[in-house]
Amino acid sequence: MNEVKKPKKPLIYYYCIVAVCLLFFNALAMPWLLEYRTRTVDYNTFISMTDEKNIDQVSISSQDNTITFTDKEGNIYKTAMVEDQELTQRLYKAGASFSGKEIRQTSPLLSFLLTWVLPVLIFVGIGQYMSKKMMEKAGGKNSMMFGMGKSNAKVYVKSSKGIKFDDVAGEDEAKENLAEIVEYLHDPKRYKEIGASMPKGILLVGPPGTGKTMLAKAVAGEAEVPFFSMSGSEFVEMFVGMGASKVRDLFKQAKEKAPCIVFIDEIDAIGKKRDGQIGGNDEREQTLNQLLTEMDGFEENNGVIILAATNRPESLDPALLRPGRFDRRVPVELPDLKGREAILKVHAKKIKVADNVDYNKIARMASGASGAELANIVNEGALRAVREHRAFVTQSDLEESIEVVIAGYQKKNAILTDKEKLIVSYHEVGHALVAARQTNSAPVQKITIVPRTSGALGYTMQVDEGNHYLMSKEEMENKIATYTGGRAAEEIVFGSVTTGASNDIEQATKLARAMITRYGMCSDFDMVALEVQTNQYLGGDASLACSAETQKIIDEKVVELVRRQHEKAAQILLENREKLDEISQYLYQRETITGEEFMKILNS
C-alpha cells in the first residue's frame, strides 16, 4: 500500500518570508521612498543663494565631486563642485551648517506611514493568510485552529505492490476469518440479499510481533479499498475534547471514501475500562464515548469496516466489545511449527539463500518465536553471511542467528580462566546429561561454553521434534530436574556452588509455582486456582489469590518440589559420573559440540 502524504510547511517557513520582506523593505525600499527628488542647479545659483543667506545645510562629497544643499524651506539641491578657495569662508558668513554627511529629508506623515502603519499591515496580511490556510487544512471554518481537532490518520490507497494474504504466512486461521471481510467489500449485494450484515468492528488480539498490523493491511490490499491507519495514542490530546473531534473527523473521512477500512492500532490507549473514579482521564473517556457513538450511532456505516489491534484485550471497556461494535475477535497467536517454516520461507525470498537450507530444522530451533523475531533471524543470518564474505546465506548462518536472538552475540573479548571454563563445561553437560537420561524430554541440539552478550557463560539448547501443545506433570517435573542439573554437577564434581545457576533457579522456581497454583498439580489443593494471570500476551503477570496461610503452604510445596527434582538430577549424574567427566572434558577442549556428538559419546 502506498501512503498518501500531504506536503506540510512549518511555521518557521512563513516567519522567514516575513523577515526577508522586512529586510528588503528597510534596505532598498525605505531609502528610495524617504528621499525627496533632488533638483540639480549650476554653481552660480549656489553662489547667489549663499550670498543671499538662503542656505541651511550643505554636504560636500569629494568622492562624487558634488555639493548637496538645502534652502531655508527645506528644498534639496545638488550642484557640481568647482575649485573655490573662498567657499568655506562664504558658507561661514551665510550661516550655513556644512559637513561631509549625506543630506536626507523626510516627510513626517510619510515617515509615520512607512515606519508604523506599513509593517503592521504586512504582519496582519500574512497572519490572515496563514490562518486561512490552517483553517482549510483543519477541515473548514468550524474546525479547530492548527488542526488540533483533525485526525492524523495515514491514508493508503491501491498499489501494485500492496500487501496481500500471500505475504502473510503462519496465520491461516486469522486469514480465513478476515477473508469474509474481503468478500463483503467486493460483493456486498450477496450479503444484503439474504439480510446478513457484516460485523462493524473486528478486534485482532495477540502477542507483539505476530503480524496484526500486516494482516490489517493485507485485508485492504486484497479488497483494493482505501486504508486508514491510526494509532490509539494519536487520539489523546492535552485539551479535553480534541480526541473526540479527531474520532469524528476520522469517521467523516472514512464515510466519504467508503467502502474502506479503518485500522486503529493499540486501541487500548483509548479503550480502557471506565472505572468511574474521581479525577479520571476525562479526555480519554470522551474519546472512547465518541468512538462508541460512531460505531453504534443512528447512521449506518455502509462500507466502513473497523479493524483494531491490541495486546491487552482484558483491559478494554465492555461497551466496546459488545455485539454491534466489535462483533468479532480474531486471535493472532504465535505460529506453530508449520507456520514458522512458512514465515521463514516468505522472508527468505528477500535474500540469497543456499539450496540445502533446512527450514524445518530452523523452525524447530526457533520454537516460540513470533513472526517479527523470525524476520529478524533471517536478517541476522544475511548480515552474518556478509561479515563472512559469502554471496549467499547458509544453514550455519541461520542457526547462529537463532543463538544471537536467544542469547546475544559471542563475547570474543571475554576470557575465562581454566577453572571457570571447566566449571561451565561440567555445568552445561550436567543439564544435557539429566535431559538425555529422562523420558519425555526434548533432545539436546547443541552445547556451548562460549560466553554471550546476554551474560550467559554457556547454554544447552534443546529442540522438540514437533508441535507441543500440552505438558504432563511428569514432563514438567523432568524440566525442573534439567534446570537443576547444572548446579548438581557443580556440587558433585567440585564440592561447591557458583553464581552460574541464577537463571536456572529462577526458571525452576517459576515452573514449580505454576504447577501448584495454576495447573492444579498438587494433591493438597486439588483443582483450586490459587493464582490469577493477567496480560497473557505481555509476559503473563500473575498474582496470588489466597490467604496468607495458604501462601505459606504454597512456598513450602514449591521448595519441596524443587528439592525433590534436584535430588533426582544429582542421582542421575552420580549414576553416569564417567560419562559426565568424559563429555565435560571433550566440551572443555572443543567449546561447542552438537547434539549428535553428545549422544555419540553418551551411547558409546
N, C-alpha and C positions, 0 to 999 in steps of 0.2 A: 504494500500500500504506500502511496506517496502522500506525504503530509503537505497540505496547502498552507503556506506561510505568507502572512502579510508583512510587507516591509514597515518597520516602525523606526521613527526618528526620535532620538532622545531630546529632552528639553534643552540640553546644552547646545544642540544644533541651532535652535531658534535664538538663544542668547548670543551665540557667536555672530549670527546675522545682524542682530541689533547693534552689537559692539562695532562691527565693521562699518555699518551705516553711519554711526556717530563719529567714528574716526574720519571717514571720508568727508562728512559734513564739516567737521572742525578744521580739517587740513586743507580742503580745496574750496568748498562752497562758501564757508564763512568769510574768508579773506576777500573773495570776489564780491560778495553781497555787501559787506560792510564798507567797502571803499567806494567813495563817490567818483564819478567820472572827472578826471583832471583835465583842465584847459591848458593848452600849450601856447605860450606867448613868446615874443622876441625879447632880447636882453634890454633894449631901450625902454620897453614897457616896465620891466622890472626896476630900472634905474629911476624912471619917473615916479613910480609908486613908492619907491624908497624915499625920494626927495619930498613927496607929499605926506610922508609918515603914515601911509596906508598899508603898512606891513606888520603882520602879527608874529608869525613863526616862519623860520627859514631852515631848510635842511639841505646841506651841501654834501653831495656824493661825488667824491673824486674818482671813484671807480667807473661810474656811469657817465661822468662829466656832465652832471645835471644839477640844477638848483630847483628845489621844490619849496614853494612858499604859499602862505595864506594871507588874505586881506583881513580887515577888521570884522567883516561879515562872515568869515569862515570859509569863503570860497578858496579852492585849491588851484594853484597854477604851477606850471613847470616851464623852465627855460634852459637853454644851453649855457654852460659855464664858459666864460672867456677870461683871459688873463686881465685881472683888475687889481692893481696894488692897493687902491683905496677902498676896496669892497668892505673890509672889516670895519674900517672907521665909519663908512657911510651907514652901515647897518646899526652900528652902535648909536649914532646920532639920531637915527629914525626910531630908536626904542624897540627894535625887534629882538626876539629871542632866537638864537640860531645855534644849531648843533649838527652832528652827523647822523642823527636818528631819522628813520623814515616817518613821514607825516601821514596819519590816517585820521579821518574824521567820521564819526558815527552818528547816525540819527538816533535819538533816544527811543523813539517809537519802534524803529526797525530793530534796534538792539534788544528791546524788551521782547518783541515778537520772536526773534531768532534764538534768543537765549533761554526763554522760559516756555513760550507757547508751543513752538515747533517741536522740541524734544518730548513734551507731554503728549502732543498729538501723535507722534511716532509710536510711543510706548502704548498708548490706548489702541491705536490701529492694529499693532502687532498682537496685543492681548486679545482683541476681539477676533482676530483671525485664528489664533491658537485655540481659543475657547470654542469657536465654531467647528474646527477640525476635531477637537476632543469630543464634542457632543455627537458629531457624526459617527466617530468610531465607537462611541459608547452606545449607539443604537437609537439616536433621536433626541429630541429636546427634553423628554421626560426621563432620560437616563441620568445616572449619577455622573458627576464630574470625574474626569480622568479615568473613566471605565471601571470604577470600583465595583459597580453592580453588574458588570458584564462577565459572562463565563469565559474562561481561558481555555476552552476545550480545543484540543488538536483535531483537525478535520482531515481524514484520509479519504481519498477517492480511488476509483478503479484504476488499477495499474497492471501492466503486462507482467510485472514481477511481483505481484501481490502474493501474500502467504496463503497457501491452500491447505486442505486437510492432509495432503500427501507430505507436506513439510513438517507435520506434527506427528511424531511416532510415539508409541508406548502408551497411548491413552485411547484405546479403541472404544471402551465403554462410554467415555465422555464424548467422543466424536459421534457416536451413534445417537446420543441424546440431543446433540446440537444439530445433527443433520436435518432433523424435523423442522428446525427454525429456518434453515436454508430453503427447504421445500416450500414452506409457507410464504417466504418472501418472493420466491419465484412464481408461485401459482396460488395466491390466496383464495381464488374462487372455489377451488376444491373443498376448502375447509368451510367457507361461508355457505355453500350449497347444503351441507349436512348440518349446519348450525354450530359447528365447533369454533371455538375462539382460541387463539394461540396465547400461551402464558405471557403476561405483560413483562414479567421480570424473571431472569434466570440467575441464580447465585452459584458461582464457581467457588468451591471451598477445597482447600488442600494445603500441604506444606509449601514453604517457599521454594521456588526454583522448579516446580513441576510443570510449568507452561500454561498457567491460567490466562495470562495476557496474550500469549501467542495463539491459544485456542480462540479467544475472542476475535482477534484479527483474522484468523482463518475462516471464521463464520462470515465475516464481512467480505473476505476475499472470494469465498465460494458463492455468496449471494450477489456479489458485484453491486453493492449498495454503499452509500456514504457511511463512514465510521467515525463517530465522535468519541474521542478518548480523553478522560479527565480523571485526575486523582482526587480521592476524597478530601485530602488535606487542602486542596486548592479552593474548596468552598469556604473554608474557615477564614474569616477576616477579623480585623481588630474592631470594627464597628458593627454593632448589632443590626441585623437586617441585610447586610451585604451578601451573606451566604445564601439567604433565601432569594435575593434578587438574582444571584448567579444561577440558581436552580431554575427560576422562571425563564431566564434568558436562554439557558441550555435547551430546555424543552421547546421553547419557541423556535429556535434554530432547527431542532430536530423535526418538528412538525412541518416546517417549510420544505425540508429536504426528504420527507417521507416518500417511500419506505427507506428506513435507515436503522442503524444500530447505535445505541448509546452505551458506552462502556465506562463504568466508574470503578477504578482500581482502588483497593484498600478502603472499601466503603465503611469499615468500622470506625474510620476517623469522624464520620458524621452520623453513623447509625447506631451508636451505643445506646444501651438501655437508659431510659429516662428514670432516674431514681427519685426525683421529686424533692431532693434536699434543698434547703435554703442556701442561696448563694451558688447555685449550679451555673453551668455554662449556658446562658440564655441564647447566645449566638448559635451554638451547635444545635440546641433544641429547636430553635426557629427554623434552622436549615433543614433539620430532619422533618419537622412538621410540613414544610413546603414540599419536600420530596414525597412525603406520603400523600399530600393533596394532589400533586401532579400525577402520581401513579394510580390514584383511585378517585380522580375528580369527576366532575359532571360531564366533561368531554371525553370522548373515546379516542385513545391514541392509536389511530389507524396507521398500521405500518411502522410503528416505532417500537422496537424491541430493546429492552433494557438488560444489559449484562452487567454483573458486578462480581468482584473478586475479593476474597478476604481469607486471612489465615486464622481468624478468631470468630467463627460463626456463633459460638455460645455467648458472645458479648453483644450481639445485635438485638435491637428492640423487637419485642414480639409483634408489634403492629407492622413492622417492616416485612416480617416473614409470613404473615397470614395469607391465605388464598386470596387472589385478586391483586396482590402486589408481587412479591417474589414467590411465584407459584411453584417453581421447580428448583431443586437443589441438585447440582451436578458435582459429585466428588471427583477431584483430580488428585489421585493418590500417587505415591511413589511407584515407579514402574516395576513390574516383576522381571524375571529373567528374560523372557521373550521380548518384553518392552525395552529393557536395557540394550539388548542386542540390536533391536531395530533403531533405537536412538543413536547408538554408536555408528551404525551404517549410514544414517542420514548425515551426521556431522562429518563422517569420513569422506563423503563425496566432495567436500570443500577442499581437501588436501590430497597430496600424493601418498598413497599407501602401497606397501608391498603386497604381492598377490597371496602370500602364505599367512596373512594375519588371521588368527583365530578369534573372531569377535565373540564367540560363545564363551571362551575362556576368560576374556577380558570382562565380559558381563558378569560372570560368576565371581570374579575377583572384586568387582565393584558393587557388591551386594549392599543394598540400602541407599545407593546414590540416586540423586534426583536428576532430571534432565539437564539442568544447568551445570551440575557437577560433572556429568558425563561429557558435556560440551567442553568443559574446562580440561578434562582428562585428555581428550583428543587434541586440544590446542597445546597442552603441555608436551604431549608426545611430539607434535610438529616442531615445537621450539627446541626440544632435545635433539631431534634429527638435524636441525640447522647447526646447533652447537657442535655436533659430532661430524659436521661436514658431509652429510648424506643427502642424496637427492630425493629420498622418499622415507616414509615412516615405517619402522619395523615393529615386530611383536615386542621386542625388548623395550622399545621406546614407550609403548603404551603401558606395559607392565610397570615400568619405572615411574611413569606419570601417575599411576594409581597410588604408588607409595608416596609420591610427592604431595598428592592431595590429602592422603590419610595422615602421614607423619612428617611432611615437610621435606626440604632438600637435605642432602647429605652435608654434614659439617666436616669439611675437609681439614679444617684447622684444629679440630678437637682431637687431641692426642691423649688416649687413656694410658695409664701405667699398666704394666704387665699383670699386676694383681687385679686391678679393676677390670681389665679386659677378660681375665679368667673368670672372675665373679659373674660378669654379664653373660659369658658363654654358658656357665652352669645354670644361671637363672633362666635364660631363654630355652635351653634344652629341657629344663625341668617342666616348663609349660608344655612343650611339644611332646615330651615323653608321657606325661599324665594324660594328655588328649589322645595320644595314639593307643594307649593301653585300656581305654574305656570304650564301651559300646555306645552307639548313638551320638558320636562326636564327629564334628566336621574334620575332614582330612587336613593335614598340615601342608601348606603350599610353599612356604618359604620361612627360613630362619636367618636373621642377620644381627650382627652386633655393631653395625656401622651407626654412629650417632646421627641423629636427625635434628633439624632446626626446631621441631616441636618440643625438644627437651628429652625425647626418648633416646636412651643409650643403645637400644636394640628392641626388636619386636619379633613376634611369631605370628605369621599370617595363616589363618585357617579359612578354607573356602568350601562352602557347601556344594554338593553336586547338582542340586536343582532348587526349585522353589521350596520354601519352608515357611508355612503359614501358622502352624501350631507347634508348641513346645510342651512336652510332657514334664511331669515333676522330676523324673529321672534325668532327662536331658538338662534341665536347669541345674540340678544338683551336680551333674558332671561338669557343667560350665563353671560353677563356683569352684569345684576341685581344680579345674585347669587354671583358673585365676590364682589359686594359692600354690600352684606347683613351683613357681619361681622362688618364692620365699622358702618353701620346704626344701628345695635343692640347696639353697644357701645354708640352711640350718644343718643339713646332713653332712655336707662336704666341708664347710668352713667353721661350723660351730658357732656362728654369729649371724646377725642380720644387718642389712643395709637399708638405705632410703630408696632403693630402686623399685620397691614393691608398692609405692604410694598409689599409683593409678590402679594396680591390681586390687588393692584393699578397697578402694572406692567403688570399683565395679562390682566386686563380690558382695559388698555390703548392700549396695543398691538393689542387686538382683535378689538377695536373700530377703530383704524387707518387702519387696514387691510380691514375692511368693506368699508371704504371711498375710500382708494387709490388703492386697488387691486380687490375688488369684485363689484365695481360699485353700492353700496347700498346707495348712496347719490344722490338725485334727482338733486341737483345743478350741479353736474359734469357729470351726465348721465353715459354712458359706456365708460369712458375715463380712461386709465391706467395711474395713477399718480406715480406709484412706480414700480421699476424693481427688481425682485428677482433673486439672484444668489446662487449657491451652494445649490440647493434644497435638496440634500441628506446629507448636513452637516450643518444643522441648518437654512438654508434659509436666508442668509443675504439679506437685502433689502436697496435700496437707492432711494430717491425721484427723479423723472424725470419731474420737473415742475419749473416754475419761483418762485421767492421769494414771489411775491404777492399771488400766488396760495398756497404756503406753509403756509402762514399766515391764509388763509381761511380754510385750512385743519385743522390747530391747533384749530381754533375756533369751527369747526364742531365736532372734537373729544371731546373737553371739553363739548360741548352741549349734545352730545350723552351719555357720561358717567354720566353727571349730571342728565339727564332725567331718566336713569335707576337707579341711586342712590336714587332719589326721589320715584320711583316706589317701590324699595325694602323697604324703610322706611315706605311707606304706607301699604305694606303687613304686616310688623311687628307690626304696630300700630293696625291693624285690628285683629291681633292674639296675642295681648300682654299677655293674660292669659296663652296661650299655650307656649309662649316664656319663661315666668317665670317658669312654671311647668317643662318643659323639661330641661331647664338650671339647675334647682336645682337637678333634677334627674341625669343629667350628672355630676354635681359637686360632688355628692355622689359616683357615680359608676366609674367615669373617662373614661369609654369606654362603649358605647351602640351600639347595632346592628341596622340595618335599620328596622327590624321588631319591635323592641321595640320602636323606634322613631315613626313609623306610628301608632302603637297601642295607644300610649299616644295622638298623634295628632288627631286621629279619635274617641277617647273615648268621 
